[in-house]
Amino acid sequence: MAKAKDKGAAKGGKGKAKKGRPEESPTAIRVSAHPRATYAIARAKGFGGLFALLVVGILSWRGGLPPADAALRGLAAGVVGYLVCWLLAVQVWRHLVMAEAAAAEEVVRRRREARAAAMAAAAEGARR
């Protein structure tokens, strides 16, 4: 048993990636780590599934299907609606999170430039 632990430590220890996946950086931008995105995606999945279930269930029932068949079609449509809305919400939030990161990077860059300009002006004033 001790040999197995030593072998894992020699290979890199706890930072091992899952099989077939590259190791992920701790500073990587992920949609699942964004609190607003997580909540919005969950809300979109729920509304999408519920909306599809109700629309298809009501249309099937009004089309003359027995209630059991209408409910089964509504349930299948609810699952599809849930998955489609999940896919769309993740794609939208992926773009939004990356745009937020780019905007934050721009703010940091501008602050650094302003600080460097202020330090250069202070150094110029000290020389006089």
N, CA, C and O atoms as CSV, one atom per row, in Angstrom:
chain,resi,resn,atom,element,x,y,z
A,1,MET,N,N,0.805,-1.188,0.000
A,1,MET,CA,C,0.000,0.000,0.000
A,1,MET,C,C,0.852,1.258,0.000
A,1,MET,O,O,0.513,2.233,-0.670
A,2,ALA,N,N,1.938,1.251,0.730
A,2,ALA,CA,C,2.800,2.428,0.790
A,2,ALA,C,C,3.429,2.698,-0.567
A,2,ALA,O,O,3.661,3.852,-0.928
A,3,LYS,N,N,3.705,1.641,-1.321
A,3,LYS,CA,C,4.299,1.824,-2.639
A,3,LYS,C,C,3.330,2.541,-3.577
A,3,LYS,O,O,3.745,3.367,-4.389
A,4,ALA,N,N,2.041,2.226,-3.466
A,4,ALA,CA,C,1.044,2.865,-4.321
A,4,ALA,C,C,0.953,4.358,-4.020
A,4,ALA,O,O,0.800,5.163,-4.939
A,5,LYS,N,N,1.045,4.738,-2.748
A,5,LYS,CA,C,0.993,6.150,-2.385
A,5,LYS,C,C,2.232,6.873,-2.900
A,5,LYS,O,O,2.132,7.990,-3.407
A,6,ASP,N,N,3.390,6.250,-2.776
A,6,ASP,CA,C,4.623,6.866,-3.254
A,6,ASP,C,C,4.587,7.033,-4.771
A,6,ASP,O,O,5.072,8.030,-5.306
A,7,LYS,N,N,4.009,6.051,-5.457
A,7,LYS,CA,C,3.923,6.112,-6.909
A,7,LYS,C,C,3.064,7.292,-7.349
A,7,LYS,O,O,3.418,7.992,-8.298
A,8,GLY,N,N,1.926,7.524,-6.662
A,8,GLY,CA,C,1.052,8.640,-6.992
A,8,GLY,C,C,1.728,9.971,-6.711
A,8,GLY,O,O,1.541,10.925,-7.465
A,9,ALA,N,N,2.503,10.054,-5.649
A,9,ALA,CA,C,3.187,11.304,-5.313
A,9,ALA,C,C,4.285,11.600,-6.322
A,9,ALA,O,O,4.545,12.762,-6.638
A,10,ALA,N,N,4.926,10.563,-6.826
A,10,ALA,CA,C,6.004,10.763,-7.795
A,10,ALA,C,C,5.462,11.234,-9.143
A,10,ALA,O,O,6.143,11.957,-9.870
A,11,LYS,N,N,4.242,10.827,-9.474
A,11,LYS,CA,C,3.665,11.203,-10.760
A,11,LYS,C,C,3.073,12.605,-10.763
A,11,LYS,O,O,2.823,13.160,-11.832
A,12,GLY,N,N,2.851,13.174,-9.626
A,12,GLY,CA,C,2.283,14.516,-9.611
A,12,GLY,C,C,1.306,14.714,-8.475
A,12,GLY,O,O,0.820,15.826,-8.270
A,13,GLY,N,N,1.011,13.680,-7.743
A,13,GLY,CA,C,0.202,13.836,-6.549
A,13,GLY,C,C,-1.266,14.087,-6.827
A,13,GLY,O,O,-1.868,13.455,-7.696
A,14,LYS,N,N,-1.835,15.023,-6.074
A,14,LYS,CA,C,-3.270,15.262,-6.096
A,14,LYS,C,C,-3.743,15.979,-7.352
A,14,LYS,O,O,-4.932,15.922,-7.664
A,15,GLY,N,N,-2.879,16.637,-8.069
A,15,GLY,CA,C,-3.264,17.438,-9.223
A,15,GLY,C,C,-3.491,16.641,-10.484
A,15,GLY,O,O,-3.393,17.189,-11.582
A,16,LYS,N,N,-3.793,15.360,-10.359
A,16,LYS,CA,C,-3.982,14.539,-11.548
A,16,LYS,C,C,-5.297,14.880,-12.236
A,16,LYS,O,O,-6.311,15.134,-11.585
A,17,ALA,N,N,-5.259,14.881,-13.553
A,17,ALA,CA,C,-6.462,15.136,-14.337
A,17,ALA,C,C,-7.204,13.822,-14.533
A,17,ALA,O,O,-6.619,12.744,-14.433
A,18,LYS,N,N,-8.502,13.925,-14.813
A,18,LYS,CA,C,-9.276,12.724,-15.098
A,18,LYS,C,C,-8.795,12.129,-16.409
A,18,LYS,O,O,-8.204,12.813,-17.245
A,19,LYS,N,N,-9.057,10.865,-16.566
A,19,LYS,CA,C,-8.598,10.160,-17.757
A,19,LYS,C,C,-9.192,10.798,-19.011
A,19,LYS,O,O,-10.409,10.946,-19.119
A,20,GLY,N,N,-8.339,11.173,-19.949
A,20,GLY,CA,C,-8.781,11.741,-21.211
A,20,GLY,C,C,-8.988,13.245,-21.176
A,20,GLY,O,O,-9.312,13.842,-22.203
A,21,ARG,N,N,-8.810,13.876,-20.012
A,21,ARG,CA,C,-8.998,15.315,-19.907
A,21,ARG,C,C,-7.701,15.976,-19.486
A,21,ARG,O,O,-6.975,15.441,-18.648
A,22,PRO,N,N,-7.401,17.132,-20.056
A,22,PRO,CA,C,-6.208,17.846,-19.620
A,22,PRO,C,C,-6.430,18.441,-18.229
A,22,PRO,O,O,-7.565,18.639,-17.797
A,23,GLU,N,N,-5.336,18.718,-17.547
A,23,GLU,CA,C,-5.430,19.310,-16.219
A,23,GLU,C,C,-5.961,20.733,-16.336
A,23,GLU,O,O,-5.549,21.480,-17.223
A,24,GLU,N,N,-6.874,21.108,-15.445
A,24,GLU,CA,C,-7.520,22.410,-15.508
A,24,GLU,C,C,-6.824,23.393,-14.578
A,24,GLU,O,O,-6.461,23.060,-13.449
A,25,SER,N,N,-6.649,24.590,-15.070
A,25,SER,CA,C,-6.019,25.650,-14.288
A,25,SER,C,C,-6.966,26.107,-13.181
A,25,SER,O,O,-8.178,26.144,-13.393
A,26,PRO,N,N,-6.445,26.453,-12.012
A,26,PRO,CA,C,-7.327,26.944,-10.945
A,26,PRO,C,C,-7.922,28.317,-11.257
A,26,PRO,O,O,-8.903,28.719,-10.633
A,27,THR,N,N,-7.346,29.032,-12.205
A,27,THR,CA,C,-7.876,30.344,-12.580
A,27,THR,C,C,-8.712,30.290,-13.851
A,27,THR,O,O,-9.027,31.334,-14.423
A,28,ALA,N,N,-9.073,29.110,-14.295
A,28,ALA,CA,C,-9.861,28.957,-15.518
A,28,ALA,C,C,-11.248,29.574,-15.328
A,28,ALA,O,O,-11.820,29.500,-14.240
A,29,ILE,N,N,-11.775,30.169,-16.366
A,29,ILE,CA,C,-13.105,30.760,-16.325
A,29,ILE,C,C,-14.109,29.673,-16.684
A,29,ILE,O,O,-14.047,29.074,-17.757
A,30,ARG,N,N,-15.044,29.433,-15.752
A,30,ARG,CA,C,-16.063,28.408,-15.968
A,30,ARG,C,C,-17.442,29.003,-15.748
A,30,ARG,O,O,-17.636,29.827,-14.854
A,31,VAL,N,N,-18.385,28.588,-16.554
A,31,VAL,CA,C,-19.755,29.051,-16.390
A,31,VAL,C,C,-20.326,28.513,-15.081
A,31,VAL,O,O,-21.100,29.204,-14.420
A,32,SER,N,N,-19.963,27.310,-14.703
A,32,SER,CA,C,-20.495,26.706,-13.479
A,32,SER,C,C,-20.013,27.409,-12.223
A,32,SER,O,O,-20.610,27.235,-11.160
A,33,ALA,N,N,-18.953,28.197,-12.311
A,33,ALA,CA,C,-18.446,28.914,-11.144
A,33,ALA,C,C,-19.049,30.311,-11.024
A,33,ALA,O,O,-18.795,31.003,-10.038
A,34,HIS,N,N,-19.833,30.734,-11.993
A,34,HIS,CA,C,-20.432,32.068,-11.991
A,34,HIS,C,C,-21.803,31.985,-11.312
A,34,HIS,O,O,-22.676,31.260,-11.789
A,35,PRO,N,N,-22.008,32.714,-10.208
A,35,PRO,CA,C,-23.261,32.546,-9.459
A,35,PRO,C,C,-24.512,32.976,-10.225
A,35,PRO,O,O,-25.534,32.294,-10.149
A,36,ARG,N,N,-24.459,34.074,-10.953
A,36,ARG,CA,C,-25.641,34.491,-11.716
A,36,ARG,C,C,-25.930,33.529,-12.852
A,36,ARG,O,O,-27.091,33.251,-13.151
A,37,ALA,N,N,-24.885,33.018,-13.487
A,37,ALA,CA,C,-25.078,32.091,-14.601
A,37,ALA,C,C,-25.706,30.789,-14.118
A,37,ALA,O,O,-26.608,30.254,-14.762
A,38,THR,N,N,-25.234,30.286,-12.996
A,38,THR,CA,C,-25.769,29.032,-12.469
A,38,THR,C,C,-27.257,29.161,-12.188
A,38,THR,O,O,-28.045,28.287,-12.548
A,39,TYR,N,N,-27.637,30.258,-11.543
A,39,TYR,CA,C,-29.044,30.479,-11.220
A,39,TYR,C,C,-29.880,30.666,-12.487
A,39,TYR,O,O,-30.967,30.100,-12.599
A,40,ALA,N,N,-29.388,31.443,-13.425
A,40,ALA,CA,C,-30.147,31.718,-14.646
A,40,ALA,C,C,-30.308,30.459,-15.499
A,40,ALA,O,O,-31.359,30.247,-16.103
A,41,ILE,N,N,-29.282,29.635,-15.548
A,41,ILE,CA,C,-29.373,28.389,-16.323
A,41,ILE,C,C,-30.392,27.454,-15.687
A,41,ILE,O,O,-31.193,26.837,-16.390
A,42,ALA,N,N,-30.368,27.347,-14.371
A,42,ALA,CA,C,-31.343,26.494,-13.684
A,42,ALA,C,C,-32.762,26.991,-13.914
A,42,ALA,O,O,-33.674,26.190,-14.121
A,43,ARG,N,N,-32.955,28.295,-13.881
A,43,ARG,CA,C,-34.278,28.874,-14.102
A,43,ARG,C,C,-34.734,28.632,-15.542
A,43,ARG,O,O,-35.901,28.313,-15.771
A,44,ALA,N,N,-33.834,28.779,-16.510
A,44,ALA,CA,C,-34.190,28.552,-17.915
A,44,ALA,C,C,-34.563,27.086,-18.155
A,44,ALA,O,O,-35.507,26.793,-18.888
A,45,LYS,N,N,-33.822,26.176,-17.540
A,45,LYS,CA,C,-34.147,24.753,-17.701
A,45,LYS,C,C,-35.549,24.450,-17.172
A,45,LYS,O,O,-36.326,23.739,-17.809
A,46,GLY,N,N,-35.853,24.994,-16.015
A,46,GLY,CA,C,-37.162,24.747,-15.425
A,46,GLY,C,C,-38.293,25.311,-16.266
A,46,GLY,O,O,-39.280,24.626,-16.533
A,47,PHE,N,N,-38.145,26.573,-16.687
A,47,PHE,CA,C,-39.185,27.186,-17.507
A,47,PHE,C,C,-39.321,26.477,-18.852
A,47,PHE,O,O,-40.437,26.280,-19.333
A,48,GLY,N,N,-38.216,26.098,-19.456
A,48,GLY,CA,C,-38.268,25.427,-20.755
A,48,GLY,C,C,-38.973,24.089,-20.682
A,48,GLY,O,O,-39.807,23.769,-21.530
A,49,GLY,N,N,-38.641,23.313,-19.672
A,49,GLY,CA,C,-39.281,22.013,-19.510
A,49,GLY,C,C,-40.761,22.137,-19.208
A,49,GLY,O,O,-41.581,21.415,-19.775
A,50,LEU,N,N,-41.103,23.053,-18.315
A,50,LEU,CA,C,-42.499,23.246,-17.943
A,50,LEU,C,C,-43.318,23.785,-19.116
A,50,LEU,O,O,-44.438,23.334,-19.355
A,51,PHE,N,N,-42.762,24.739,-19.837
A,51,PHE,CA,C,-43.469,25.314,-20.978
A,51,PHE,C,C,-43.728,24.256,-22.050
A,51,PHE,O,O,-44.840,24.154,-22.568
A,52,ALA,N,N,-42.708,23.472,-22.380
A,52,ALA,CA,C,-42.883,22.437,-23.405
A,52,ALA,C,C,-43.895,21.387,-22.956
A,52,ALA,O,O,-44.723,20.943,-23.752
A,53,LEU,N,N,-43.834,20.989,-21.693
A,53,LEU,CA,C,-44.783,20.002,-21.177
A,53,LEU,C,C,-46.215,20.511,-21.304
A,53,LEU,O,O,-47.097,19.796,-21.779
A,54,LEU,N,N,-46.439,21.760,-20.872
A,54,LEU,CA,C,-47.795,22.297,-20.908
A,54,LEU,C,C,-48.303,22.497,-22.333
A,54,LEU,O,O,-49.436,22.128,-22.642
A,55,VAL,N,N,-47.489,23.069,-23.190
A,55,VAL,CA,C,-47.940,23.347,-24.564
A,55,VAL,C,C,-48.255,22.053,-25.305
A,55,VAL,O,O,-49.323,21.930,-25.905
A,56,VAL,N,N,-47.356,21.105,-25.271
A,56,VAL,CA,C,-47.585,19.850,-26.006
A,56,VAL,C,C,-48.700,19.042,-25.358
A,56,VAL,O,O,-49.500,18.424,-26.060
A,57,GLY,N,N,-48.765,19.037,-24.030
A,57,GLY,CA,C,-49.841,18.314,-23.354
A,57,GLY,C,C,-51.208,18.872,-23.695
A,57,GLY,O,O,-52.136,18.122,-23.996
A,58,ILE,N,N,-51.334,20.199,-23.649
A,58,ILE,CA,C,-52.629,20.831,-23.965
A,58,ILE,C,C,-52.984,20.639,-25.435
A,58,ILE,O,O,-54.126,20.314,-25.762
A,59,LEU,N,N,-52.011,20.840,-26.321
A,59,LEU,CA,C,-52.306,20.658,-27.752
A,59,LEU,C,C,-52.663,19.210,-28.075
A,59,LEU,O,O,-53.530,18.967,-28.914
A,60,SER,N,N,-52.023,18.260,-27.438
A,60,SER,CA,C,-52.350,16.847,-27.677
A,60,SER,C,C,-53.737,16.522,-27.147
A,60,SER,O,O,-54.494,15.796,-27.792
A,61,TRP,N,N,-54.072,17.048,-25.989
A,61,TRP,CA,C,-55.385,16.786,-25.403
A,61,TRP,C,C,-56.491,17.415,-26.239
A,61,TRP,O,O,-57.540,16.813,-26.466
A,62,ARG,N,N,-56.230,18.660,-26.699
A,62,ARG,CA,C,-57.231,19.326,-27.541
A,62,ARG,C,C,-57.314,18.685,-28.918
A,62,ARG,O,O,-58.319,18.840,-29.612
A,63,GLY,N,N,-56.274,17.968,-29.321
A,63,GLY,CA,C,-56.291,17.270,-30.604
A,63,GLY,C,C,-57.064,15.968,-30.552
A,63,GLY,O,O,-57.226,15.313,-31.582
A,64,GLY,N,N,-57.543,15.574,-29.389
A,64,GLY,CA,C,-58.379,14.385,-29.289
A,64,GLY,C,C,-57.685,13.152,-28.754
A,64,GLY,O,O,-58.272,12.070,-28.768
A,65,LEU,N,N,-56.469,13.275,-28.288
A,65,LEU,CA,C,-55.792,12.109,-27.715
A,65,LEU,C,C,-56.334,11.810,-26.326
A,65,LEU,O,O,-56.788,12.715,-25.626
A,66,PRO,N,N,-56.290,10.551,-25.927
A,66,PRO,CA,C,-56.676,10.216,-24.551
A,66,PRO,C,C,-55.725,10.913,-23.561
A,66,PRO,O,O,-54.570,11.179,-23.894
A,67,PRO,N,N,-56.202,11.202,-22.370
A,67,PRO,CA,C,-55.377,11.924,-21.394
A,67,PRO,C,C,-54.030,11.252,-21.101
A,67,PRO,O,O,-53.029,11.944,-20.910
A,68,ALA,N,N,-53.992,9.949,-21.065
A,68,ALA,CA,C,-52.732,9.258,-20.780
A,68,ALA,C,C,-51.714,9.495,-21.907
A,68,ALA,O,O,-50.536,9.732,-21.640
A,69,ASP,N,N,-52.163,9.431,-23.143
A,69,ASP,CA,C,-51.267,9.665,-24.278
A,69,ASP,C,C,-50.823,11.128,-24.341
A,69,ASP,O,O,-49.666,11.423,-24.640
A,70,ALA,N,N,-51.756,12.037,-24.057
A,70,ALA,CA,C,-51.411,13.463,-24.054
A,70,ALA,C,C,-50.378,13.750,-22.966
A,70,ALA,O,O,-49.442,14.522,-23.176
A,71,ALA,N,N,-50.555,13.124,-21.803
A,71,ALA,CA,C,-49.598,13.319,-20.701
A,71,ALA,C,C,-48.231,12.743,-21.064
A,71,ALA,O,O,-47.198,13.334,-20.748
A,72,LEU,N,N,-48.228,11.592,-21.724
A,72,LEU,CA,C,-46.952,10.987,-22.116
A,72,LEU,C,C,-46.234,11.841,-23.146
A,72,LEU,O,O,-45.020,12.022,-23.058
A,73,ARG,N,N,-46.966,12.371,-24.122
A,73,ARG,CA,C,-46.345,13.268,-25.102
A,73,ARG,C,C,-45.858,14.552,-24.433
A,73,ARG,O,O,-44.784,15.058,-24.756
A,74,GLY,N,N,-46.643,15.068,-23.514
A,74,GLY,CA,C,-46.238,16.266,-22.790
A,74,GLY,C,C,-44.978,16.026,-21.974
A,74,GLY,O,O,-44.099,16.887,-21.914
A,75,LEU,N,N,-44.887,14.869,-21.352
A,75,LEU,CA,C,-43.704,14.533,-20.568
A,75,LEU,C,C,-42.467,14.420,-21.450
A,75,LEU,O,O,-41.399,14.917,-21.094
A,76,ALA,N,N,-42.610,13.769,-22.596
A,76,ALA,CA,C,-41.478,13.653,-23.524
A,76,ALA,C,C,-41.064,15.033,-24.031
A,76,ALA,O,O,-39.873,15.329,-24.132
A,77,ALA,N,N,-42.041,15.870,-24.348
A,77,ALA,CA,C,-41.719,17.222,-24.810
A,77,ALA,C,C,-41.078,18.033,-23.687
A,77,ALA,O,O,-40.206,18.860,-23.952
A,78,GLY,N,N,-41.487,17.814,-22.454
A,78,GLY,CA,C,-40.882,18.505,-21.320
A,78,GLY,C,C,-39.413,18.167,-21.166
A,78,GLY,O,O,-38.598,19.043,-20.878
A,79,VAL,N,N,-39.073,16.912,-21.354
A,79,VAL,CA,C,-37.667,16.501,-21.273
A,79,VAL,C,C,-36.870,17.157,-22.403
A,79,VAL,O,O,-35.768,17.660,-22.183
A,80,VAL,N,N,-37.429,17.146,-23.592
A,80,VAL,CA,C,-36.739,17.775,-24.733
A,80,VAL,C,C,-36.605,19.285,-24.509
A,80,VAL,O,O,-35.546,19.857,-24.767
A,81,GLY,N,N,-37.658,19.924,-24.037
A,81,GLY,CA,C,-37.605,21.357,-23.772
A,81,GLY,C,C,-36.580,21.702,-22.706
A,81,GLY,O,O,-35.882,22.711,-22.812
A,82,TYR,N,N,-36.487,20.870,-21.683
A,82,TYR,CA,C,-35.499,21.037,-20.621
A,82,TYR,C,C,-34.080,20.996,-21.197
A,82,TYR,O,O,-33.253,21.855,-20.889
A,83,LEU,N,N,-33.811,20.006,-22.022
A,83,LEU,CA,C,-32.473,19.857,-22.598
A,83,LEU,C,C,-32.129,20.974,-23.575
A,83,LEU,O,O,-31.006,21.479,-23.573
A,84,VAL,N,N,-33.090,21.362,-24.408
A,84,VAL,CA,C,-32.842,22.425,-25.380
A,84,VAL,C,C,-32.585,23.751,-24.665
A,84,VAL,O,O,-31.661,24.481,-25.023
A,85,CYS,N,N,-33.388,24.057,-23.672
A,85,CYS,CA,C,-33.181,25.312,-22.926
A,85,CYS,C,C,-31.875,25.289,-22.151
A,85,CYS,O,O,-31.217,26.322,-22.029
A,86,TRP,N,N,-31.492,24.150,-21.633
A,86,TRP,CA,C,-30.206,24.036,-20.942
A,86,TRP,C,C,-29.066,24.330,-21.913
A,86,TRP,O,O,-28.152,25.088,-21.588
A,87,LEU,N,N,-29.118,23.734,-23.103
A,87,LEU,CA,C,-28.084,23.952,-24.104
A,87,LEU,C,C,-28.003,25.424,-24.506
A,87,LEU,O,O,-26.915,25.998,-24.562
A,88,LEU,N,N,-29.138,26.023,-24.780
A,88,LEU,CA,C,-29.153,27.427,-25.189
A,88,LEU,C,C,-28.686,28.352,-24.066
A,88,LEU,O,O,-27.938,29.297,-24.314
A,89,ALA,N,N,-29.119,28.089,-22.841
A,89,ALA,CA,C,-28.729,28.941,-21.714
A,89,ALA,C,C,-27.227,28.854,-21.456
A,89,ALA,O,O,-26.591,29.868,-21.169
A,90,VAL,N,N,-26.661,27.667,-21.555
A,90,VAL,CA,C,-25.214,27.522,-21.340
A,90,VAL,C,C,-24.451,28.279,-22.432
A,90,VAL,O,O,-23.449,28.933,-22.142
A,91,GLN,N,N,-24.910,28.198,-23.669
A,91,GLN,CA,C,-24.226,28.914,-24.754
A,91,GLN,C,C,-24.297,30.420,-24.552
A,91,GLN,O,O,-23.299,31.119,-24.729
A,92,VAL,N,N,-25.457,30.920,-24.186
A,92,VAL,CA,C,-25.612,32.361,-23.956
A,92,VAL,C,C,-24.734,32.810,-22.798
A,92,VAL,O,O,-24.026,33.812,-22.905
A,93,TRP,N,N,-24.777,32.073,-21.689
A,93,TRP,CA,C,-23.994,32.487,-20.524
A,93,TRP,C,C,-22.500,32.308,-20.736
A,93,TRP,O,O,-21.704,33.020,-20.124
A,94,ARG,N,N,-22.107,31.384,-21.582
A,94,ARG,CA,C,-20.681,31.257,-21.886
A,94,ARG,C,C,-20.173,32.546,-22.516
A,94,ARG,O,O,-19.100,33.034,-22.160
A,95,HIS,N,N,-20.942,33.098,-23.454
A,95,HIS,CA,C,-20.554,34.355,-24.092
A,95,HIS,C,C,-20.600,35.519,-23.095
A,95,HIS,O,O,-19.719,36.379,-23.102
A,96,LEU,N,N,-21.621,35.542,-22.246
A,96,LEU,CA,C,-21.732,36.629,-21.274
A,96,LEU,C,C,-20.589,36.609,-20.257
A,96,LEU,O,O,-20.043,37.659,-19.918
A,97,VAL,N,N,-20.231,35.436,-19.777
A,97,VAL,CA,C,-19.142,35.324,-18.797
A,97,VAL,C,C,-17.817,35.733,-19.426
A,97,VAL,O,O,-17.010,36.414,-18.792
A,98,MET,N,N,-17.592,35.324,-20.657
A,98,MET,CA,C,-16.350,35.721,-21.325
A,98,MET,C,C,-16.326,37.227,-21.585
A,98,MET,O,O,-15.270,37.851,-21.483
A,99,ALA,N,N,-17.471,37.815,-21.919
A,99,ALA,CA,C,-17.533,39.267,-22.120
A,99,ALA,C,C,-17.282,40.001,-20.806
A,99,ALA,O,O,-16.600,41.026,-20.795
A,100,GLU,N,N,-17.820,39.497,-19.705
A,100,GLU,CA,C,-17.556,40.104,-18.399
A,100,GLU,C,C,-16.084,40.017,-18.042
A,100,GLU,O,O,-15.515,40.966,-17.501
A,101,ALA,N,N,-15.468,38.892,-18.341
A,101,ALA,CA,C,-14.037,38.733,-18.056
A,101,ALA,C,C,-13.207,39.696,-18.897
A,101,ALA,O,O,-12.247,40.285,-18.401
A,102,ALA,N,N,-13.570,39.858,-20.158
A,102,ALA,CA,C,-12.839,40.796,-21.022
A,102,ALA,C,C,-13.017,42.233,-20.537
A,102,ALA,O,O,-12.070,43.017,-20.569
A,103,ALA,N,N,-14.223,42.583,-20.088
A,103,ALA,CA,C,-14.456,43.930,-19.565
A,103,ALA,C,C,-13.666,44.163,-18.291
A,103,ALA,O,O,-13.106,45.242,-18.100
A,104,ALA,N,N,-13.614,43.172,-17.419
A,104,ALA,CA,C,-12.834,43.310,-16.181
A,104,ALA,C,C,-11.350,43.434,-16.495
A,104,ALA,O,O,-10.639,44.197,-15.841
A,105,GLU,N,N,-10.880,42.689,-17.487
A,105,GLU,CA,C,-9.478,42.785,-17.893
A,105,GLU,C,C,-9.162,44.181,-18.430
A,105,GLU,O,O,-8.085,44.718,-18.168
A,106,GLU,N,N,-10.090,44.763,-19.174
A,106,GLU,CA,C,-9.901,46.111,-19.706
A,106,GLU,C,C,-9.842,47.145,-18.579
A,106,GLU,O,O,-9.040,48.077,-18.632
A,107,VAL,N,N,-10.687,46.980,-17.565
A,107,VAL,CA,C,-10.673,47.898,-16.419
A,107,VAL,C,C,-9.335,47.811,-15.697
A,107,VAL,O,O,-8.761,48.836,-15.329
A,108,VAL,N,N,-8.838,46.608,-15.493
A,108,VAL,CA,C,-7.543,46.435,-14.823
A,108,VAL,C,C,-6.428,47.054,-15.660
A,108,VAL,O,O,-5.532,47.699,-15.116
A,109,ARG,N,N,-6.477,46.865,-16.970
A,109,ARG,CA,C,-5.454,47.438,-17.837
A,109,ARG,C,C,-5.461,48.963,-17.764
A,109,ARG,O,O,-4.402,49.585,-17.686
A,110,ARG,N,N,-6.645,49.565,-17.790
A,110,ARG,CA,C,-6.747,51.030,-17.708
A,110,ARG,C,C,-6.244,51.552,-16.363
A,110,ARG,O,O,-5.589,52.592,-16.305
A,111,ARG,N,N,-6.545,50.843,-15.297
A,111,ARG,CA,C,-6.060,51.266,-13.973
A,111,ARG,C,C,-4.537,51.187,-13.902
A,111,ARG,O,O,-3.889,52.068,-13.336
A,112,ARG,N,N,-3.980,50.143,-14.472
A,112,ARG,CA,C,-2.513,50.027,-14.484
A,112,ARG,C,C,-1.877,51.151,-15.281
A,112,ARG,O,O,-0.870,51.727,-14.869
A,113,GLU,N,N,-2.480,51.462,-16.437
A,113,GLU,CA,C,-1.947,52.559,-17.247
A,113,GLU,C,C,-2.043,53.889,-16.513
A,113,GLU,O,O,-1.106,54.687,-16.559
A,114,ALA,N,N,-3.159,54.139,-15.838
A,114,ALA,CA,C,-3.325,55.381,-15.085
A,114,ALA,C,C,-2.333,55.452,-13.935
A,114,ALA,O,O,-1.766,56.511,-13.670
A,115,ARG,N,N,-2.119,54.335,-13.252
A,115,ARG,CA,C,-1.155,54.303,-12.147
A,115,ARG,C,C,0.255,54.529,-12.667
A,115,ARG,O,O,1.036,55.245,-12.039
A,116,ALA,N,N,0.594,53.928,-13.808
A,116,ALA,CA,C,1.927,54.118,-14.381
A,116,ALA,C,C,2.113,55.568,-14.818
A,116,ALA,O,O,3.194,56.131,-14.645
A,117,ALA,N,N,1.071,56.177,-15.383
A,117,ALA,CA,C,1.170,57.578,-15.791
A,117,ALA,C,C,1.317,58.489,-14.582
A,117,ALA,O,O,2.072,59.460,-14.624
A,118,ALA,N,N,0.601,58.182,-13.506
A,118,ALA,CA,C,0.711,58.988,-12.294
A,118,ALA,C,C,2.105,58.846,-11.669
A,118,ALA,O,O,2.668,59.823,-11.175
A,119,MET,N,N,2.647,57.652,-11.693
A,119,MET,CA,C,3.984,57.443,-11.125
A,119,MET,C,C,5.032,58.143,-11.994
A,119,MET,O,O,6.002,58.688,-11.467
A,120,ALA,N,N,4.849,58.135,-13.311
A,120,ALA,CA,C,5.778,58.819,-14.205
A,120,ALA,C,C,5.713,60.335,-13.997
A,120,ALA,O,O,6.737,61.018,-14.016
A,121,ALA,N,N,4.491,60.850,-13.798
A,121,ALA,CA,C,4.339,62.273,-13.539
A,121,ALA,C,C,4.955,62.649,-12.192
A,121,ALA,O,O,5.554,63.717,-12.065
A,122,ALA,N,N,4.817,61.792,-11.195
A,122,ALA,CA,C,5.401,62.066,-9.880
A,122,ALA,C,C,6.914,62.012,-9.965
A,122,ALA,O,O,7.595,62.818,-9.330
A,123,ALA,N,N,7.453,61.079,-10.734
A,123,ALA,CA,C,8.903,60.983,-10.892
A,123,ALA,C,C,9.441,62.208,-11.651
A,123,ALA,O,O,10.521,62.710,-11.337
A,124,GLU,N,N,8.697,62.677,-12.633
A,124,GLU,CA,C,9.088,63.863,-13.404
A,124,GLU,C,C,9.069,65.100,-12.496
A,124,GLU,O,O,9.954,65.951,-12.583
A,125,GLY,N,N,8.055,65.195,-11.625
A,125,GLY,CA,C,7.962,66.313,-10.708
A,125,GLY,C,C,9.062,66.280,-9.660
A,125,GLY,O,O,9.515,67.332,-9.208
A,126,ALA,N,N,9.497,65.094,-9.269
A,126,ALA,CA,C,10.549,64.980,-8.275
A,126,ALA,C,C,11.908,65.380,-8.850
A,126,ALA,O,O,12.786,65.841,-8.121
A,127,ARG,N,N,12.073,65.200,-10.153
A,127,ARG,CA,C,13.356,65.585,-10.788
A,127,ARG,C,C,13.519,67.098,-10.879
A,127,ARG,O,O,14.650,67.584,-10.900
A,128,ARG,N,N,12.478,67.823,-10.931
A,128,ARG,CA,C,12.548,69.275,-11.124
A,128,ARG,C,C,12.920,69.967,-9.887
A,128,ARG,O,O,13.025,71.194,-9.873
